[in-house]
């Protein structure tokens, strides 16, 4: 390995894709099982590497030089081999600082809770102090002299104004998790999550639903990677490179999710987009039929609507774990908050707004089988479609035009 990233488990990592966008050098992901780090570091068989969970602290004893910033934080995520001597740096500090500034939240004179105690937690602490936070409290699963536990966090520190998550809770593939119940924090102004896969964890989705400024860790990952590249090659990156890479990568990774009434063209438009953008197409209704082994009309007839909605949520949960996909949803998918959270975890929702008079009854949709049913569903759901959508798209025009409109909006 010449350039790359080391960690224990890296199937979720976007680092290779980011570095491939930064420059023309071979960057690989190298998993190192517990107990084998020392041997790897002693060989020094690389020019420069990034370091991720759980080795950001463990690599330090192997280094000839540790930058003052990394030393003060107590964690290294970038190592450069200079003539057999290993130099360690921390670019996560710059990455997290850039992310917080991007979100537009101020930590000055604020009470900050940091969830987790690993290397990224140490970075978050340093960043919070550098931004003049009034009080910084670290939350751990076990209470110690330095850390409070989660029980104390939700009983004695509900006046926290900023929460930064540095734990893996909610990270792919275990995306259902949420590190803390933010509904218990009425003064919350901002949430930061170091997790970047999924793009928006439950933690971030719940914050956004409350109107709180919040964002996941993809921008931080890109920003620290650009800074690492500068250390790798002793150079200065071009201005705006972080934003350029972030915009392209987020658009590529983010699912295009289509919502709207039955008959609004979701499947047709979705297939056009999938072919044009070379993305996987997924239809949650088709997933329901596949998983249940029977048509939707039969599910309704035998088990009722609630059972169908439960199956729908499971299908959406399955589809939402993918990235870079086109997802067409059923007409009532947006009725459950849980479904919306799942769809927005890795996706951007486009509401296909077709006029009521252009919506045609369809036999395979029990709740939209005639004109009266369609009108009733439309009136019941139109506000919900608008509330849950990231963008509304006119779908009264031909399907290829709608697909082209969505492509223009999504691909940056």
N, C-alpha and C positions, 0 to 999 in steps of 0.2 A: 504494500500500500504506500502510495506517495502522498496523497491528500485524502482526507476522509473524516468520518465521525465514529467515535467509539462509544459504546454503551452496552448495557446488558441485553436489552430488548429493543430492536429498532424497526419493527415492521410498520409502525405508524409514522415514521420520520419523513419529513418533506425536505430534509437538508440537502440531499443529493440533487433534487430538482432545482432548488434555489441556487446552489453553487454552479450547476450547469448553465443557469441563466446569467450568472455573474461574469464568468469568463471561460476560456477554452483550456480547461485542465480536468484531468480525470479525478473525480471525487467519489469515493465509495463508502458504503455503510459497513462497519465491521463490528459484529457482536462479540463481546468478550464475556464468557460465563464467569460467575463469581469464583474467585480463587485463582484466576488466570491473568489478572491485571498486572501483577508484578513482573511476570515473565515477559509480557508484551512490552512493558515500559523499559525493561532492562535491555531488550534487543534494539530499541530506538530505530526500528526499521520503517521510518517515514520521514517526510520533509516537514509536514505540518498537519495537525489534526484538531478537530473539535471534540469536546468531551461532554457527554450528557449523563443522565441518571443511570447508575448511582455513583459515578466515579469522580465527580467534580472536586471532591475533597481528597479522595484516596490517591489521586495522581500527584498531589503536592510534594510528598517526600521524595519523589523521583526527579524533581526539577532542580536545575542548576540556578535558575533565576526565576523569581516571582515578582511581578509588577507590584507597585505600592497599592494600587487599587485592588488587585486580586488578593494581596496579602491582608488588607484591611477587611475585605469581605470574607475571606477564608474559603474561597472557592475559585477554581480555574476551569474555564471552558474552552480555551484556545492554547495550543502548545505548538511552538515552532522549534524545529531542530536546526541549530546553527553550529555546524562543524562538530556534531556529536554532543553538544550541550543543549539541554532542553530549557526553553524559556516559556514561562507561563503567564497568561493574561486572562482578564475577565471582560468579555465583550457583552455579556448579558446585562451589565450595568447600563451601558449605552442603549441597548435594545429596549430594556424596560422603561428607561427614561423617555425614549422616543415614543413608545406606546402610550404612556400616560399623557404626554403632551398631545399626542394625536387624538386621544379620547376627549381631551379638553377639560380634564378635571384638575383642580388645584389641591395639593396636599398641605399647603401652608396653613399652619395653626389648626390642622384637622386631627381627629383621632383615627388612627389607622390600625385595622386588624390584619395580620398576615397569617394565613393558614398554611401550616407546614413548617418543617424545621430543616430541610435539606439545603443543598447548595443554592437553589433558586430563591429560597426563603432568605438566606443571608444576603443575596443580591437585593431583594425587595426591601429588606431592612435598611441597607445602605442607601438605596434610592430614596426611600421615605425620609430618612434623616437629611439627605442632601437637599430635599425639597421643603425642608423646614416644617415637617409634621410636628404637631404639638405633642402627640403621644403615639408611640408605636408598640403594639402588643403582639407577641407571637403566640399562636394557638397550636397546641400539640395534642395528640391522642392521649398522652399521659402528662399529668401535671408535674412540673419540676420547679426548681428555684428560679429558672429563667423563663419558663413557659407556663401559660395557663392552659387548662383543658377546654374542651368544647362546651361542657356544662357551664363552666364559669363564664365563657364567652357569651352565652345566650341568656345568662341571668344577671350578670354584673356589668356587661359592656354593650348593651343594646343601644347606647348612644353613639356607637362608632359611625363615622361618616364615610369612611372608605374601607373596602375589604379587598384584599389581594390574595387570590388563591394560587399557591405554589405546589399543592398536592396533586397526585395523579387522579384524584376522584373525578369521574366523569370522562376520563380519557378513553379513546377508542382502544379495544372493542367494548369496554364496559361503560357505555355512554349513558346509562340510566342514572348513574350516581350524581349526587349534588353534595358538596362538602358541608354546607350549612344552610339553614332555613332563613333566607333573607327577609322573610315577612316579619321576623322578630326584631328588625332594626329599622325603626321609623325615621331615623335621621339620616339614612343612607343616601349619599350623593353620587357615589361612583363605585364600580366594581371592575376589577382587572383580573383576568385569568391567564396564567402562563400556558395553559393547554391550547394547542392549535389544531388538534384533530380529535373531535369535530371542530368545525370553525366556530360554532357557538354552543357551549355546554349548557346544561340545564341551569347552572348558576348564572350564566350570562343571559340566557333567554328570560329567566324569571325577573332579572333586573330590568331588562329592556321593557318587559310587559308592564312594569311599574313606572316607566318613564325615566329610569335612572340611567345615566351615562355609563356604558359598559362595553367591553370588547374583549375578545379572546386573544391568544398569543401569537397569531400568525405574523402580525406586523413586527412584533418583538423579535421573532425568529429571523425574519428577513433582515432587519436592521443589524442584529448581532452578527449575522452571516457576512454582511457587507463589511462590517468592521473587522471580522476575522480575516476576510480576504485581504484587507489592507495589511494586516500583520503577516499573513502567509507570504506575500510578495513584496513587502516593504514599499507600498505604493499608496496613492490616494485615489479612492473611487470617484468616478464622475459624479457631478452634482445631480441629485434627483434619482440616483440609481435605486435606492431603497423603495421609493414610491412606485417607480416603473415596474420593478419586479413584483412588488406586492400587488399592484393592480392587476397585472397579468396572471399571477398565480391564483389569486383569490377568485377571479372570474372563471378560471379554468377548473378550479376545485369545486366551486359552488354549484350545486344542483340547480337546474331550472325547473321550478315546480309550477304546474299549471292547475289553477282552481277555477271553478265556475259552474254554472248550471248544467244539468244533462242537456246535451245537444249544442253546447257552446263551442265545440270543436277541439276539446282538449286532446283527445287521442290522435286525431288527424294532424293537428298542428305539432303535437309532440313528436310524431314520427317524422315529419318534415324536418324539424330541428335536429333530431337525432342523426338523420342521414347527412344533413348539411354540415353539422359540427363533429361528426364521427364520434358520437356519444351513445352510451347505452340508453335504450328507452325502457321505461318501466311504467306499467299501468296498475295502480293499486287494486282496481276492480278485478283485473286478470289474476293478480296475486291471491285475492280472496277466493276466487273460483278454484284456482289451483290448490290452495291449502285446504279448502273445505271439501273439494271433490264433488261439487254440485253447482249449478247455476245460481245466480243471485236471486232470481225469482223463487227458486225452491227454498233457499235459505230463509227468505222472508216468510214463505208459506208455512214452513215446518217449524221455524224457531223464533220468528218475529224480528222486529227492527233492532231491539237492543243487542241480540246475539250477533246480528249483522254488523252493528257498530263496533262491537268488541273485536270481531274478526278484522274489521277495517283498521282499527288501531294497531293490531298486530302486523298487518300488512304494511302499514305506514312505518312502523318501527323497523321492519326489515329493510324497506326501501331507503329509509333516511340514513342508514349507516353507510350507504354508498356515497361517493363523490363523483363529480364530472358526469352526472347522469341527467336525463330528462325524465321527470316524474309527472304523469297525468293522474289526477286524483278523482275520486267519486264526487258527485255533487254535494253531498253532505259531509265531506271530510273535515271541513273547517268548523263544524258544530262543536267539536270537543277541543278545549284548550290544549289538552295533551297532544292531540294530533298536530296542532299548529306549532307547538314547541318542537316536536319531532321533525316536522317538515323544514323548520327554520334552522335546525341544528347544523345542517350542511347545505341549506338551500335558500334561494330567493323566490318568493311567491309572486307569480304574475296572475292576476285575476283577469280571465277572459270575459270581458263585459259585452255580452250579446243582448240586444234589445229583446224584450219579452215577446213581441210579435214575431220575431225570427226564430224563437225556440220551438222545436217540433216535438210532439209526444213520441215516446219510444217504448215499445212493448217490454224490453228487457230491464226497465227501471221502474219498479213497482210504485215509487213515489212520484213518477212523472209520466204516467201512462196515458193521460188525456189532457186536454187544454185546461180544464178546471184544476187538475192536480199541479200542472206546471205553474199556473198563475199563483196558486196558494204557496207553493215552494218558493217561488221567486220573491213574493212579498215577505215571506218569513226570513229569507236568507240574504237579501240584497245588502242590508247594512253590515251583516257579518262578513260577507265577501270583501266589502270595502275596508272594514276595520282590520282584517287579517292580512291583506295584501301589502306587499312592498311596493308594487306598481300595478296600475290598472291599464289594461290594453283593450282597445276597441276591436272586437272580433265580429263586427257586422260586415267587414270587408272579407274578400277571399282568403282562404287559409294560408297560401304562400305569402301574402302581404302581412298577415299577422305574424307569421314565423319570422319574416325579415325584420319586422318592427322589434320583436323580442331580441333577436340577435344583435341588432344595433344597440339596444339598451344594455345588454348583458356583457358583450365582448368589448373590453376596453383596449 
